[in-house]
Amino acid sequence: MSNITISLPDGSTRELPAESTSLDLAKSIGSGLKKAAVAAVVDGVETDLTVPLADGAEVAIITNSTDEGRHVLRHSTSHVLAQAVTLLFPGAKYAIGPAIENGFYYDFELPGDKTFSDDDLGRIEAKMREIIKENQPFVRSELSPPEARELFSDQPYKVEIIDRVDSADADTEDTGEVGDGGAISAYRNTDEFVDMCMGPHVPSTGKLAFFKLQKVAGAYWRGNEKGPMLQRIYGTAWESKQALAAHLHQLEEAAKRDHRKLATELDLLSFPSALGGGLAVWHPKGAIIRKLMEDYSRLRHERGGYEFVYTPHLANASLFETSGHLDFYADGMYPPMEMDNGTYYMKPMNCPMHCLIFSSRQRSYRELPLRLFELGTVYRYERAGTLHGLMRIRGFTQDDSHIYCTKEQLADEIASLLDFVLSVLRAFGFEEFTFNLSTKDPEKYVGTDEIWTEATAALAEALDRHGLEYSLKEGDAAFYGPKIDIDVRDAIGRSWQLSTIQADFSLPERFGLEYVGADNARHRPIMLHRALFGSIERFFGVLIEHYAGAFPTWLAPLQVRVLPVATAHEEYAAEVAKGLVAVGARVDVGKADDGLGKRIRNAKLEKLPYILVVGDDDVAANTVGVNPRGGEVERDVSLAAFIEQFSNEISDAEVAALES
């Protein structure tokens, strides 16, 4: 039998017997690679490890610890979940089960009115482990639409997907990527269970040992609120026991840090049902932090050469027709309000109104770059199922800037913005960043291809000038221009998308913006959209979770609580508080109306930076007992020394924030 030659990613080649598979290739390279292999990329296409290779094929092995490999693991595990449910619940209908970030889910319809319980999750997980222990092979086949309809005749959701694949308007999002070119691909585990999927999958279920089912939720079929309500089981799957344990530990930490829970416990803000979904009210303690954030933002922008503007909360429909929002963003806007002088919308973005400010009079090149800044509140209609505390909300305030500059100024402005963004994020305690450059959505954009190419190149140049590594996100840009998104990594390793810089050649064109150049001719400015926090609300939510509610002293709503040991010490406690207020501290006095131990415990639950205890000796010596958050208790500390230490701590933090 003749051999075949396979090319590897490093440029080397390998000789294998004819009919060898990618799994054979992995085995020939080493036992470790064979064990870690879950799929392969053959001539640019992700493929099952068990597919025979052709002579001259270019092959890269996908291992289980990569993002691509984990996707294969998770999607394969979702199939096993569906298999287990159909075994335990005869007559169950299974819909779709994709891999998602850090896990997977599968949607089901159970016979009758039955619903999954927590006990059911345990039973299902046990059945999945039986299937995995049997090491059942995943066997791929391809079917014509009629063959697929016959095979899945008892599964109405699968039949609907097949019908969509077989129709002219099929797309991969609706069909779950189960086939193309008129063929339906399916994977069979046993004679009893088969599921539709493009794959690839792991060779056999034995590769899927490290998983955990997590919860049950409701989900409308294909997200249609008028469609059937299905039951969705979520799970997570990883390549090793250690990776699974680390993820579950992170989830435990995340639950402790959930900003919705902490916001209630710390009395920061709330989401009253009387307001409606996705709308928050800020309580006094939360409002203090918000004011500090906004004051810091205003000061940084004032020092950065920005001019402050204010715009209304709604506008005539014609404004959003000009900007293109009604063409490209109508689904994200609140419904129109019909008035006697026209149709009005709540603004989803501030940029159209800033364009009106630019166009209010003739502009000269000497005014550019013109940097407009607004803490502007916007309103976006988010579907009820997507709302998530402050992270996904319907009314929020952006630290929004729009910069109008010449073509020659563009690269320097973007580079300066990157410095500005990173300094603000560092001021609030973030040090690890990820950069993404988003390019044009080929189906949803305004402007010419040439303009988009130029804008994208300018953003890439700024990132390169800073020596920053970045990922390219094809088709993820806003409709009016490419963008840089900056993600931060929090204290437990999660990534949050916060800041954004967007280059826009399109809105100046749509609004007819012009400036008079040095040549006395009229020119079109370039527009940059930029938000540092992203939104006050989302940024605050991330801060709560990053610090687990234990804000640094300069940002804490209440920095010091003075606790008198007994009623006789309350007068001195008030003097201590007065001295701290004199240096700008946010301080209160806890009356001696309960046991000291209980009052200290309550103060610690509020995550206060400092608790000061004063008793007889302190009154006599003008001292305090200092109980710092996370530190050792100190007795008999001079009040003057503590006030000086506190004042220096706040001053140093403010200087660091402004110079970071």
C-alpha positions, 0 to 999 in steps of 0.5 A: 500500500502506498504512503501519503505525504501530509504537511504540518503547520511548521512547514514540515511533512510526514509520511503515513500509510494511505487511508490514515486519519488525523488521529493516526497523524497525531499518534505518529507525532506523540502519545501526548498529542494523540491524547489531547487531540479532539479534531483537526483542520484539514486544508483549512476546514475543521474535520473529525479526527477519523476522516481519512486524509488525502495525499498532500493535505495540510493538517493541524491538530486541534487539542482540547486545551485550545479555544477551538478544542474546548468548543468541540468538547462542549458541543460533543457534550451537548449531544450526550446531554440530549442523548441522556434526556431522551433515554430518561424522558421518553417522548422528549423533543430536542431542539438545538444544543450549541457550544457557548462561552465556557459551556453549552446548552440544549433546549428540550420540550418534555411530554405533557406539562413535565418540567426539569427539577434539580433532582433531574439534573443529577439523574441526567448527569449520571446517565451522561457519565454512563454514556461517556463510560461506554466510549460510544463512537460519534459516527458522521453521515450525510443525508438529503433533506427528504432522508433527514425528514424521515429520520427525524420525523418524530422531532418537530424542531429538527424537521423545522431546521431541515425545512429551513436548510432546504429553503432559499432563505436558510442561514447558519444562525437559524439552522444551527450549522447542520448542513450546506449545499442541500446536504444534512450532516448527522452524528450517531452515537448508538442505534437509538440516538442520532443528532444533526450537526456539522461537527466536528465532534470528538472521536468517541464519548470517552473524551468527555469526562470533565463536565457539570450540568448547572441550571435549567432556564426557559427559552423561546424557540428561536428567540421568538416570544410568540413561539413555544417555550422550551426548557434549556439545560446549561452545562460546562465542559473542560479538558481536565479535572483541574480546568473544570475545578478552576472554572467552578471555583471562579463561578463560586467567586463570581456568585459572591461578587454578583453586583446585583446581590452586592448592590442590594446588600450595600444599599447602592442601588435597586431595580424597582419593578414599578420602574419597569425592566432594565431601569435603576435608581441610585441610592445615596451610597451608590450616588456618592461613588457615581459622583466621584466617577463623574467628577473624575471624568469631568476633570480628566476631560477638562485637562485633556482639552475637551469642551463640555456639551449637553443634549436633550433626551429625545429628538425628531425622527428626521435626525435619526433618518439622517444619521442612519439609526432608523435604517440600521438600529431601529430594533434597538430604539424605543418606539416612536412618539407621535406629537403634533409637530412630528415623530420623536424618538428617545435617543439611543446615541449622542453622536447625531446631536454632537454633529448638530453642534459642529454644524451650528456655525462655520468651522475653521481648521484652526478649531480642529481637533474639536473634542466634544464631551458629554455625560449623556443619558441614552435609551436602548430597547433591550429584550427582557431576556437579555437584561442583566442588572447594570451590565445590560440595561435600558437607560444608561449614561455614557462618558461620550466624546466625539472628536472632529479632526483633519485627516492629518490629525487622525493617527495622532488623535487615536494614539492619544485616545489610547493613552487616555483610555488606559490611564483612566482604566488604570486609575480604577484598578485595572491593569490587564487589557485585551484589544480588539479591532472590529472591521466592517459588517459586509451587510450592515454599513454606510459609506464607501469601501475606500473610506472603511479601508482608510479608517480601519488602517488608521486604527490599526496604525495607532495600535501598532504605534503603541506596540499593542497586540490585538485580535481582528474581529471580522464584521463586528464594527458599528454600521458607521465605522470600524472600532477598537474595543478594549477589554479589562480583566478583573480580579478573578480573571474574567474579561469585560468589554468597556472602552471603545474608540470608533473611527467614522468617515460616514456621519460627517458625510451624512450630516454634511459637516465641513470646515474651512481649511488653510487653503480657504476651501471646504473640507470634510472632517473625520469623526471619532466616537469614544467612551472610556467607561463605556457607560457609568452603569456598566462600569460601576457594575464591573467595579462592584464585581472587581472589588467584591464591593470592597472599594478602595478608600478613595472610592468608598461611599463611607470611608470611616466609621467611629464606634464608641465603646459605650455611651460615655465615649460618644462625645469623643467619637464625634470629635474624632469624626469632626477631625476626619471630616475636616480633611475631606473624609466620609465618616459616620459615628455608630452609636453605642446602642448595641454590643461593640462586637456586633457593631464591628461585625456589621461595619465589616459587612458594609466593607468599610475601609476603616473602623475606629474604636474609642474607649476610656484610654482613647478619650484620655490620650486622644487616640483611636483603635484602628481596625483596617479592612483586611489588616491588623488591628492597632491600639492607641494610635494617635488621632493626629497620626491617623488623620495624617495617614488617612489624608496622605492615603487619599491624596496619593490615590488622587495623584495616582489616578490623575497621573496613571 
